[in-house]
């Protein structure tokens, strides 16, 4: 408190700005150095292959570098970890839908929420409570910034999940058509998934990553039913879940996978056409609000304005 008596908020603001710039520069340099370390590790692995034991024990240098930070976030998030298994599984599914499949993803996410809460709450306490005192306005801003910092990771996670699911939804029809062609040409499901991954990895990176992971699990010996079920759960897209359910049923009853994929492709096209018709039908209703709020007042002024001016002039002359 004695330090704040000698320095005002305006004098200490450059110090916080300088600290933020230093932290951002350190983060950029760390990202560049981690990318370089990954490239050096690949070159070293190609030149002198390591054994599987060495790779598992040592791991990439970038993982070792950020292992302490990950452990710190995990320890901070331990206090907020859900107690029930249902809540834990729900959080894991949300993180998997955003592309985070690590075992420590939930702990790191919860720790990040704690860090964001503290990071937003401390400046609010400094700039509002210590400067203006315990007034109603300062308390409102402090609570608002604290709540914003607490829910900011959750909003970011929701945005990442929605963006990822949208990209999967848009790229799935092309992948399904190519999968139908591959299966009907005589390839098995595993080979068809590999072919789709090779052909579409340039413009459908997320979907190809999911297919590649599913294909890797199949090669590791997991049952196809579990692999397809996990594929639908990881993506969180309804079309992928229905595709996985159809493939599971076809594999269980021994029916033709090509025919099942063809039926799924036709139903997906029908569903997309219905969604397009639904959005087109909603357009007329959605246009009412901008018409009434923005376009109609301008038209009203243009049409009624000259008549109103003429009427006012005649009234003034008559008076």
Secondary structure by P-SEA (a helix, b strand, c coil): caaaaacccccaaaaaaaaaaaaaaaaaaaaaaaaaaaaaaaaaaaaccccaaaaaacccaaaaaaaaaaaaaaaaacccccccaaaaaaaaaaaaaacccccaaaaaaaaaaaaaaaaaaaaaaaaccccccccaaaaaaaaaaaaaaaaaaaaaaaaaaaaaaaaaaaaaaaaaaaaaaaaaacccaaaaaaaaaaacccccaaaaaaaaaaaaaaaacccaaaaaaaaaaaaccaaaaaaaaaaaaaaaacccaaaaaaaaaaaaaaaaaaaaaaaaaaccccaaaaaacccaaaaaaaaaaaaaaaaaaaaaaac
